Amino acid sequence: MNQSLREEYKRLMAVYHTHEPLRRGELHTYPDDHILLFERRQQDRSYLIAVNVRNDQQSVPVPVSFAGRSFQNLYTVEEGQLPEKFLLDPYQYLILEIR
């Protein structure tokens, strides 16, 4: 396995192990043919995970209950407000803590 891929997996696993709702929270899925989109929720903590499973850019519709809410990207630590939809590059993924 190449070193950069190994480091990527280590970072992902650190996020996974640091946030218990990602492992044990209630799961809610949003069906789509091109995007894997789901929510994990535990008590008052919500996470939105989006994965582009295609080799081309995809538009991701944000579930109505999340649009306009603030978030922190757990992978990049970026913060912002969720738009009504966003774009994901080929095979890109987001792990967002919804606030």
N, C-alpha and C positions, 0 to 999 in steps of 0.2 A: 504494500500500500504506500502511495507517495505521502510525503511528509505534510503537504498542505491539506490533503484530504483527511489525514489523521487528526490534524489540529482542528479542522472544521467539526469533525465528530466529537472531539473532546469538548469544544465550546457548546455544542448542542446538548450533550449529556450533562454538562454543568448547569445549563438553564433548566433542563428537565428535572434534575435532582434538587435544585434550589426552590422550585415552585411546586409544592405538593398538589395543588389542583390540576396541574398538567398530568399527573399520574393517577389521581383518584377522584377527580371531580366528575360531576354529572356531565354526560356527553350529549351534545345536540349537534346534529349534522345539517348541512345545507346542500342538498343535491345539485350537482353540476357535472357536465361531461368533461370539462377541461380543467377545473379547479377543485382541489380538495379543500373544502372550507368547513370548519367545525368550531364549536365553542366548548370550552371546559369551564364548569362553574362549580364552586364550592363555597357555601355560605355567601358572603358578600364579595367574593373575588371572582372576576370573569376574565377569561382569556379567549382571544380569537386567533385561530391558526389558519393560515392560507398557504396553499402549496400549488404552484403552477406545474401540472404534470405533463405539459406539452412543450414542444420545441419551438414555440412561437409566443409572442407577447399576448397576454390575456387580460381582459378587463374583469375586475372582480366587483360585483355588486355587494355593497356592505349591507348586512341585515338592518332593517329599519330601526330596530331597537338599539343599534349601536351608532348609527349615523349622527355625527355632530358631537359625539362623546370624546373625551380626551383619552389618550393612550400613551403607553411607553412600549417601544419595541425592545423586547428583552434581549435580543441578539445584538443590536447596535446601540441601545440606550437612548435612541432618538425619541423625542416626545412631540406630540401634536394633537390635532383633532381629526377624527375620521371623517372623510368626505362621503358622499353617497356611493362612490365607486373609486377604485384605484387600479393601477396597472401593475402587473407582475411580469418581469422578464422571463424568458424560458427557464424552467426549473427553479425559479426563485421561490423562496418561502419567507413568511413573516410569522413571528410569534409575538402577539400584542397583548399586553395587560391592559384591560379596559378600566378606566377610572370614572 
